[in-house]
């Protein structure tokens, strides 16, 4: 089965820390190998002769080329500018003409306070049937506080069961979508409060303040396969209230907004077709929010200019409904040239043909060298395929669309897919689903493959999948993204390693540790109990020397019991079998109680225990018992490595979103090369010295695992001769 959240590591982005280059496979020739061939001296002479010929012919044509190029380029640029200016004027006029639907809706509502939904649908459908390219039409009602209940009842009557305009809190007024046609618009929905939507609120304010239409968006298409963008145009509607007799300008009151949803391409209408832009690349970028902007046509959210060739480029800015759109045009360098004007370049073409003929002999030599290179590449490819096919691990390479580029036989055998050579070109997910072996949680595994293949950044390490046929096998999956020469995502490399025996060994070890630990706990409890009875004189009075010996025996029995408990905790944490009772925990109160409990140990060793607890610290979100175990482990660890006369300090504080618990000591400190391993099981900083009395070697490992299981982090700061500080950050308690 797939282990969730195990080993998925995001790779660094190109902007912050470039990914190190991957070392390619290299085939090394042995002495005397005949595979590689050097360049013959005659080949070098031919190359020099070709270069000399190119230089001579280039000198003859350069003067004419410069003069013609300058004249033709200026003429082409002037014609391109004229065409762009005309096209831009046409676009501005077309955008204004496309908003007539909103004027019709404004006329419908500015003379009456309510419109029946059925009447509005008929009205909107009539507007669309007259050739309008609007995607959806609607009306946004301004609802004041006293009208909220009536509006809620109106929406409920239209089928919105349980509708409540104040579900996001009360306000002085609301801007709710009262009508929308058709009702399946993907940008706005019936009853939606646009006044609280950051995508619409600014446009609503602009429209009301300027008494003219304002645009919101652009919005991506609801269809994932479509790259079109949509914009929403909002036009204010005022209801003319009758004033005093004889007053020509009655008071106007904002009733709401006429709403139109337009695809950018449709909004431009025939402007692009009517303009002479056949040879011109064209894109629209929304620069309302930033100078870089976001492309909205022809590839919403993309960058269609990435593949633009060189030529004449002009930008024009158009204001659409209060938003700034930059229209970018790119024309060929020969834009607007007549056939006669282009004939000038025949001279340059002829010179190029002459150069080609003169350089023919050199080209022949280059072709010979290329054939040799191809031979070398074929040998290297054969060697590489042989190496990868003989590997025990399954190796697979897929493209960004999930198609198999190459796979070795070990991979095909692992998933029972037959001959590996037959897999090239197949869709990985489809072939595993239809032909692959039966496996645990197959649907989840297929979803995992789809998600990772689409991800150009993430590195996956040690995800497990269990294949059940022909016999159960566990495979550890590793995957890294593969970039091409331009550092663009080119696919993924997968490695399937058979870890059946490793997983069986881990399970056997866990079972053995758990069984032995449980079997030891019962007799240990009895031993400690009998020692206590003997020390209390339950059998017969014992002398002072015997009591001392029994005390030593009890101390060692308790040490062994702590070791068994630590082994059991480590086993449960490793197998994810430890249950946590998460709740609000007052860390300061808990720290005070624990400090009282261990004070005798510090007094016995003559080490001072200082407390610096912030009483105003908020509760932490943790398991109280396990949180206490973490603090005790850190205190006893500090005590073991602090000499008599030293000090240990326990402090608490609060930072952004976390409760901070720090335990500092005045011990010898830990060298930098050992700090990363102090949380490993049974690790000792100095292997030549025995572990301090009472230490099991598991305390810090268990502490780190418990902290991380409860959602916190732990770090170590230490310097040799200056002591150590262990700092734990636990998330604050959850509200409610």
N, C-alpha and C positions, 0 to 999 in steps of 0.2 A: 504494500500500500504506500501511497505518497505521504511522506511526513510533512505536515503543514508547517510553514514558517521556518523551515530548517535550511539554513545555508544559502539564502538568497542575498547576494551582496551587490548593491549598486556600484557600477563602475564610475570612475571620475569622468566628468564632462570634459570636452575638448578645451573649453574656455578656461577652466580652472587648473587642471593638471593633466596634460596630454597623456593619453594611454601609451605606455612603452611599446615600441615596435615588437612584433612577434618574430621570433627567430625562425627563419624558414628552414626546411629540410635542405641539406646540401650534399651532393654526391661528389666525393673526392676521388680523383684519378690516382691510380697507383703508378709508380715509375714504369715507363715503357708503354703506357696505355696508348692505344691508337684511336681512342674515341675523340679526343680533342685535337684540333689542327691549328697551327699558327697561321698568321697572315704572311703570305709570300712577299719577298722584296718587290717582285714585279707588280703585285697588287698596290703597294705603296706608291710606286712610280706612276701607275695609272691614275691613282687618286690625286697626286700632285698635278699631273697634266690637266686633269679635269678642272681642278680648282683654278689653275692659270687661265684656262679658256673662259670659265665663268667670269673671272675678274675683268678680262679684256672686253667681253661683250657687255658687261654691266657698265663699264666706263663709257661706252659708245651710246648707250641709251638713257643714262641717268639724267642728262640735261633736258632732253625732250620730255621725259616722264614727269619731271618736277613741274615744268611750266604747264603742261596739259592737266595734270592732276589738280593744281591750284585753281585754275580757271573753272574746270568742270565741277569741282567740289563746291565752290562758292555759288555757282549757278544752281546746283542741285539743292543746296541748303536753303536758298531763297525761296525756291518753289515749294519745298517741304514746309517752311514756315507759313507760307500763304495757305496751303491746304489745311494745316493744323488749326490756324486761327479760324478759318471758315467752319471746320468741323466742330470746334469748340463752341462757336456761336450757335450752331444748329442744335447741339446737345443741350445748351442752356434753355433754348426755346422749347425743345421737346419735353424737357422735365417740367416746365411750367404748364404746358398743355395737358400733360398726363394727370394733373391734379383736379380736373374738372369734376370728377366723381365726388370729391370732398366738398366742392361748392354746392353740389346738388343735395348732399346730406345736410350741409349747413342750412340750406334753404328749407329743408323739411322740418328741422328742429327749432329754428329761431323764431318760428311763429306759433309754436305750441309746446306745452310742457311735457307731453307724453305721447308715445307712438306705440301702437299695438305691435307685438313681436311678429305676428303673421304679416301685418302690413309692411313692416320693415323688410322682412325677407323678400316679399314680392318686389318692393322698391329696389333693393340691392340687386336682386336677380335681373331686373329690367336694365339697370345700369350696366351690368356685366354683359348682358346679351347684346348690347349695342356696340360691341367690339372692344370694350375696355379690357386691358390686360392686367387689371388689378387682381391680386391673388385672393384678397379678402377685404370686406368692407364692414365697418362697425360704428358704434357710437359709445363714447365713454361718458357716463353720467356723473356730474358733480353732486355728491350726496352730502348734505349737511347733517349735523348731529341729530336734529329733530326729525329727520327723514329716514334714519337708519332702519328702524323697525319696519316701516312700510316697504322699504327697498328689500329687506330680508324676506318678507312675505311674498313680494313680487317674484323674487328669484326661486323661492321654494315652489311657487305655483308653476314655474317653468321646468320643474324636474330636478332642481339642485337640492336634494334632500339634506336637511341639516345645515343649510347655508347660513353663515354668520359673517357679516362684513367686518365685525370687530374682533375676529378671531386672533388678530395680531396686535390687539390693544386698541383702545379708543383714541380718536383724534377729532379735531374740530371739523374736518371735512374729509371726504374720500373721493377718489377718482376710479369708479368701478365700471367695468365693461358691461353695459346694459344690453347691447345687441351685437352680434357678430354673424356674418354670413360669408362663406359657409361656416358651420359650427365646428368643423374639424381643423381650424387654422392651427398650425404648429407653433406660431409665435405668441399669440395672445389667446386667452380662453374666456368663456362667458363667466361673468361675476368676478374676474380678477381685479384686485385693487392696484392700479398702475401707479398711484401716487406714492406707494411704499416700495416700488421696484426701482432700484437705482438705474436700470437701463432706460426707464421712461420718465422719472421724476424731473430730470433736467429739461427734457424736451417739453414737458407739460408747462413748466415755468416759463420757458422761452416763448412758447406759443401764446400763452396768456399775456405775457408782458409786451410782445411785439404785435399782437392782433393779427398774426400771419402764421402760416403753417411752419411746423418744426419737425425735424426728423429724429428718430431714435434707431439705434442699431450701429452697424449692420449685425444681423443675426445669421448664424450658420443654418444650413438646410436641415430639416427634420429627417430627411432621407439620408442615411449614412453614405449611400452610393453617389449622392449628388454633391457637387461642389459649388452650387449656386448660393448666393447670399441674398437675404431679404432685408428691407428697411421698412419701418413703420412711420408714416406721415400723419401728424396730428394737427388738425386745424380747429381753432377755438370757435365755439358756437355760443352766441349771446342771444338771450331771449329779450325781445323788445317789450318792455312794460309800458303801458299807457301812462302818460304824465298829465299835467294840467291842460285843459283845453287851450288851444292856440299855441302850444309849445311844439316847435318843429322837431326837436331832438330829444325824444323820451329817454329815460334812464335805461341803460343796458346792464343786464346781469348775466354773468358767466353761467351757462347751463351745462356745458360739457365740451366734448371735442369730437369732431368727425374723424374717423380713423380709417386709414387705408394701408394694407400690407402689400408691398410691391417687391417683386424680384428685381434686382438691379438691372438685369439685362432687359426685362420687360419695361421698366421705368424709362430706359433710354429709348425704347420704341424703335422707330425707323431711322433715328438720327445716325446711327452707325452705318446703316445700309445706304442711306442717301448720300453720305459723305464719301469722298473718293479716298477710301482707306484700304483698298484691296492689298496693297503692298506694305501696309504699315502694321506693325505690332502695337497693340493697344491694351492698356490696363488701367484700372481705377484703384486708388489707394485712399482709404479714409484716414486723414491726418488730424481729425478733430481732437484726439487725445494725445498724440505725440507726433514729432516730426518724421519719425520712421514710418509710422502708420501701419495699417493692416489692409492687405489686398482684399477687395470685395468683388472684383471682376478681372479676368474670367475665372480665377481659381480662388474662391473664398477661403481666406486663412492661409493661402499658399504664397508662392512667389514665382509667378510665370516669367518674370524678367530674368530669372537665373539662367535661362537658355537663350536669351536674346543675343544676337550677333552684333557686331559693330555697325555703326552707321550714324545717321542724324537722329539726335534725341532732343525732344522738347517736352517741358512740363507746363501744364496750365492748371490753375486752381479754380474750382467752381463751388459756389455756396448752394447747397441743397438742403432746404428746410433748416437753416441754422447750422448745418454741419459743413465742414470743409472737405471736399473731395479733390484729390490731385489726379488729374488725367495725364498719364504718361504715354508719349508716342515715340516709336522708334521706326525710322524709315531706312531703307537701303542707301548705301553711299551713292548710288546712281539714280536716286529718286527723281522722277520727272524728266529724265533725259530722253530726247528723241533718238530714233534709230541712227540718224546722221551723226549726232553728237557722240553716240556710243562707238561709232566706227573709228574714232581716234585711237581707241584702245587696241585696234587691230595691229598697230605698229608694235605695241608692247607684246601682244600675243605672238606675232611673227618672230620677234626676238627670242621669246621664250621657247618657240619651236626649234629655232636654230640651236639654242643652248642645249635643248633636249637631245638633238641629233649628235652634236659634238660630244656630249657626255655619255653617249650610248655605250662606248667601250667600257667606261668606268662602271656604268650600271651593271654591265654583265659580270664584272668582277665582284661587285657587291652582292649580286644574286648568288654567285657561287659561295661566297662567305655565309650568306643567309642559310643556304642549304646545309652547310656544315653545322651552323648553330642549331637548326631544326633537328639534325641528327643527334647532337649533344642533348637537346631538350627531350627528345624521345627516349634516349637511354636513361636520363635522370628520372623521367616519369615512370618508366618501367621499374626502375630500382625502388622508387618511392612506393609504387603500388604494391610491389612484392613485400616491402617492409610492413606497410600498414595491413595488408591482407594476412600476414603471419602473426599480427598482434593478438594477444588473448582478449584484450578489451574490444568491445564493439565501438567502431568509430563511424560517425555520420556527419555529413555536411549538407545543409539545406540552404536555399536562397531565401530572401526576405518574404516570399510568398508561401513558404512552406514546402516547396518542391525539392525533392531529393536530388542533389548534385552528384554525390558520391557516397558509397557505403561499403564497408568491408564485410567479409563473410561472417565474422564473429557477431556483428550486429544483426545480420539476417538470421543467424542461428538462434540468437538470444530471444527474438520475438517470433520465431517460426515463420519467416517470410520467404523461404525458399532461396533461390539463387540471388546473390547480391547484385550481379550485373543487370538483372531484370528490373531493379528498383529505380534506376536513374530516370528522372523526369516525372516520377509519380508523386502525388501529393502525400506527404508523410502521414498526416492525421487520417486521411481516407484509407490508405493502405493498411495502417495499423488497426483501424476500426473494422475493416472488412476481411482482412486476411491474417491479422496478427493473432498471436496466442492468447488464450484466456488469461486474464490477470485480475488482481484485486482492484476494486474501484476503478474500472476501466474508463468510465465516463469522466471521472474526475481527472484521470491521467491525460485523457485527450484534451480536456479543457486547459489543463496545465501546459501541454505542448502548444496549443494555439496562442495562449497568452504570452509565453516566453518568446515564441517565434516573432511575434509582432513587436517585441520590446528590443530596441537597438542598443540598450545600455546595460541592462542587468546581467550580472554574472551569477550563475547557479552552481552551488557546490553541494554534493552529497544528498540529493533528493533520492529517496528509495522507492522502487516499484517492485512488486512481487508478481512474477509470472507463475501461473499455476500449472501449465501444461508444457511438455509431457510430464514433468515433475516439478515441484515447487523450487523456484530459484529467486533470490533477491539480487537486484541490480542497483548499484549506486550511480545516479546520473550527475554528470557535470556538463556545463554548457557555458561557452563564452561567445560574445558577438565577434564577427569577423568583418573587418573594414577593407575596402579596396584601396587602390593607390591614392585616391582623392580623399581618403578618410571618411567615406560615406558607407553607411551600413550595407553590407553585401550578403548577409546571411548569418548562420550559426553553426558552430562546430560542437557536436555532442560526443560524449564518451560514456559508454555503458560498461561498468566494471562489475563482475560477478563477486558479490560479497556474501554469498550464502553461508560459507563456513564462518566468516567473521561475525555475522549476525547470530549464528547458532552459538558461537563461543561466548558472545556477549550475554545472550540469554542464559546460558549455562552458568556463567560466572555470577550473574545477578541472582539466579535461583539458589546457587550454592551459598553466596554471602548471606542472603536473607534467611536460609534454612539454618546455617551455622549460628548466625546472630540470635535468632529466636531460641535455638536450643541452649545457647549459653546464658541467656537472660534469666531463665527460671532457676537453674542451680546457683547462679551468682546471687540472686535475691535471697535464696535460702542460706547461703554461706554468710552473707552480711547479717542476716537476722540471727543466725546461731552465734556469730561472734558477739553481737550486741547482748544476747542472753548470757553468754559466758562472762562478758565484762561486767554485767550487772549482778553476777553471782547466782544465777538461776540454778546451776548445778551444785556448786560448792564454792565457798569463798576463795578468791584468787589473790595472789600477792601482787605487789606493785610492779615487779619485773614482768610477771605474766600479763598484767593489764597493758604494759608498754608493748609487749610482743603482739598481743591481740590487736592493739591500736594500729601497729604497723601492718598487720595482716588485713585489717578492715580498710586502711587507706589504699593498699594495693588492689583490694577487691573492688573498691569504688572506682579506682582508675581503670580497671578492666571493664567495669560496667559502663563508664563513660565512653570507652573505646567501642564497645558493642553498640551503644546508642548512636555514636557518630557514624559507625559503619552502616547501621540501619537507615539513618537519615540520608547518608550519601547515596545508598542504594535506591531509596525512594525518589530522591531528586533526579538521579540518573535515569530512572524508569518512568519519570513523570507520574508517580503514584502518591505523591505527597498532597494531602488535602489541606487547603488553607481556609480559615474562617475570617474573611476580610471584613473589617469594621473600622469605625473611627477610633483612633488610639491617641490618648493624651501622652505624648512622648516625654514631656517634662515630669509628669507625675510618675510614669513608669520608671524613668531614669533615677528618680529619688529613691523609690522602693528598692531597685536593684542595687544601688550604691550602698544602702544600709545592709543588704544581705551579704555583700562581699567585703565589707569594711574590715571584718576580722582577719581575712586573708592578707589584706594590705598591712594591717597592724603587725601581723606575725612576721612579715618580711621587712618591716620598717620602711615601707614605701608610702608616701602621702598620696591621698586621693582627693583631688580638687574638683569641685562642681561649679560650672558656669552655665546655669540653666535659665533661658529666657522664658519667664512665666507667661508672657503674652503670645507664645507660639500657638498657632492653630493646630487642631488635631491632624494626624497623618492617616492615610488610608493604608491599613496593614492588618496582619494577623497579630493580635496582642502577644500571644505566647511565643510566636516565632520572632517577633520584634524584640522581645525580652532576651531570647536566645542569641540574637545577633549582638546586642549590647554586652551581654555577659561574655560571649566569646571574645569580643574586642578588648574588654577590660582585663580578662584573665590572660590573654595573649600579651598585652602590654605589661602586666605584672611579671610574667615569666622572664621577659627580656629586659627588665629594669633592675639594676643592682640596688642593694640596700642603701637607704639614704636618698634615693631618687624620688621622682614624682610622676604621677599619671593624672591627666586632666580630662574630664568628661564635660563637653559643652553642647548646647543645643541652640539653634537659631532658625530663622526663616528667610528664604529668598523667594524669587518669583516662582510660585507654584509648588515649592518644595519645603519640607522640613529637613534641616541639616543637623546630623548627629556626628560629632567629631571626638575621637579618642586620641590624645597625644601622650607620648611618653618621653622621658629623658634618657632612654637607653642608648645602645651603641650605634643604632641606625643601620640601614641596609644599603649596600652598594648598588649603583644603577643597573648593573648586569643581572642582579638577582630580583629586582623589583617586579618584573613582569611574571615571575614564576612563583611568587610567594603564595598565590591562591591555588596552586596545583596541589593535588593530594600527596601527602607524605613528603613534600619537598622540604629540604633543609638548606639554609643559606650556606652553612659550612659543613660539608659532608664528612670532614675529619672529626667533628665533635658530635657527641650524642645529643639527642633531643632533650630539652629541659624536662624535669620531673613533672608529671601530670599532663604532658602534651601528647595528643594522639596523632598529630600531623594532619588532621582532617578539619580542624576548627575553622581556619580561614577559607578553605574550599567550600565548606557547608555555608559559612556566612555569606560569601559572594553569591552562591546559588540561591539562598533564601531571599536575599535583597532583590535580585533580578526577578525571581518568581513573583515577588510582591510589587513589581513595577518600578523599583528603584535602581540606583547605581551606587557603586562603591569605588573609591580611588585611594591610592597610597601616595604620600609625599614623604620622602625620607632623604637624609644625608648622613654619611658616615660620621660618627662622633657627635651628631646633633639630635639624635632621636628620630622617631617616626610619628606620622599622623595618618590615621585611617578615617576617611570622611564618607558618610553615608547620606545620600539624598533620597528621601521618600516623598512621593506625591501627596499633596494636601488632600484632606478628606473631601468626598464628593458632596455637593450641595443636596439637601433633601434627604 
